């Protein structure tokens, strides 16, 4: 299995703005690209990947948008993260 390649990642959410509370999670927003053959098939990949990782009492939430779909269509949050 070939995994997507992360092109860009940024911290997001309350911690990035300095408004984190004791129970705030860590938010990461990314843009990724997949191998070309995955875009050319009948079963195209999803636009977004979401992963939540629990590390002790902390939670890491990662959301990644596909460069071909997510950024170019209806994801203003993705554009806001980049800009």
MIKOL-496837 format. One record per residue (C-alpha): x, y, z; residue number from 1. Coordinates in Angstrom, 1 decimal, padded with zeros to 4 digits. Last residue first. Example, Ala and Ser with C-alpha at 12.3 -4.5 7.8 and 13.67 -1.06 7.14 Angstrom:
MIKOL-496837
      X      Y      Z   k
  013.7 -001.1  007.1   2
  012.3 -004.5  007.8   1
END
This chain:
MIKOL-496837
      X      Y      Z   k
 -003.3  031.5  004.1  83
 -002.8  027.7  004.3  82
 -005.2  027.1  007.1  81
 -007.8  029.4  005.6  80
 -007.7  027.5  002.3  79
 -008.3  024.3  004.1  78
 -011.1  025.8  006.2  77
 -012.7  027.0  002.9  76
 -013.1  023.4  001.8  75
 -015.6  023.3 -001.0  74
 -013.7  022.5 -004.2  73
 -010.0  023.2 -005.1  72
 -008.4  022.5 -001.8  71
 -010.3  019.3 -001.1  70
 -010.2  017.7 -004.5  69
 -006.7  017.6 -006.2  68
 -004.7  018.6 -003.1  67
 -006.3  016.0 -000.9  66
 -007.2  017.5  002.5  65
 -005.7  016.3  005.7  64
 -007.2  016.4  009.2  63
 -005.2  015.4  012.2  62
 -006.6  015.5  015.8  61
 -004.0  014.8  018.5  60
 -005.6  014.0  021.9  59
 -003.9  014.5  025.3  58
 -004.4  012.5  028.5  57
 -002.0  009.8  027.5  56
 -001.5  010.2  023.8  55
 -004.8  009.6  022.0  54
 -004.5  009.8  018.2  53
 -007.4  011.0  016.0  52
 -007.0  010.6  012.3  51
 -009.1  012.2  009.5  50
 -008.2  011.9  005.8  49
 -010.2  014.0  003.3  48
 -011.0  014.0 -000.4  47
 -011.6  010.3 -000.6  46
 -009.6  008.2 -003.1  45
 -010.9  007.5 -006.6  44
 -012.5  004.1 -007.4  43
 -012.6  004.1 -011.2  42
 -008.9  004.7 -011.4  41
 -006.9  007.7 -012.6  40
 -006.5  009.5 -009.2  39
 -004.9  006.5 -007.5  38
 -002.5  006.0 -010.5  37
 -001.1  009.5 -009.8  36
  000.3  008.6 -006.3  35
 -001.5  010.6 -003.6  34
 -001.1  014.2 -002.6  33
 -001.6  015.7  000.8  32
 -002.6  019.0  002.5  31
 -002.6  019.2  006.3  30
 -004.4  020.5  009.3  29
 -003.1  019.7  012.8  28
 -005.2  020.2  016.0  27
 -003.9  019.4  019.5  26
 -006.7  018.9  022.0  25
 -007.9  021.4  024.6  24
 -008.6  020.0  028.1  23
 -006.5  022.4  030.1  22
 -007.7  025.3  028.0  21
 -006.1  026.7  024.8  20
 -006.7  030.2  023.7  19
 -003.3  031.1  022.3  18
 -004.4  031.2  018.7  17
 -002.5  028.0  017.7  16
 -003.7  026.2  020.8  15
 -007.3  027.0  020.1  14
 -007.4  025.4  016.7  13
 -004.7  024.9  014.0  12
 -001.1  023.7  013.8  11
  000.0  023.6  010.2  10
  001.0  020.8  007.7   9
  002.0  021.0  004.1   8
  002.8  018.5  001.4   7
  002.0  015.3  003.2   6
  002.5  012.3  000.9   5
 -000.4  009.8  000.7   4
  000.5  006.2  001.5   3
  001.3  003.4 -000.9   2
  000.0  000.0  000.0   1
END
